[in-house]
Amino acid sequence: MSVAARATLTTDQVARAMAGAFRALELWGVGAKEAQAILGFPPERTFYAWKTGQVGAVPHDTTRRLSYVLGIWKSLQLVYSEAALADTWLKRANLAFGGQTPLERMAAGDVTDLAAVHAYLDAYRGAWS
């Protein structure tokens, strides 16, 4: 996301992205600790406020992470015609991630881990476009 695009996001837009990301994490069966890591380790109080829709100022790093989570969800929906397959893909070991599951890679905590999973899915999806 460019600096100009980031500057134009409203609190409402970020709140909707946050709600979508939490819904995807729920569908994927992601626990609270993993979700906190995926979202950049916000303080517990902040994490639970976000989860209940109380979203104020959000760091740029978090908006990047939200974008990756939503992009991963979208890519999975495009790759798999069956929702159950899309939602369980993250918990299946993958040689592209050194035998880790994509979820383990995403929950390693660095935004580049989310980027790696997103790029993998985009490359896979690109082969079918």
Buried (B, 14 or more C-beta within 10 A) or exposed (E): EEEEEEEEBEEEEBBBBBBBBBEBBEBBEBEEEBBBBBBBEBEEEBBEBBBEEEBEEBEEEBBBBBBBBBBBBBBBEBBBEEEEEBBBBBEEEBEEBEEBBBBBBBBBBEBEBBBBBBBBBBEEBEEEE
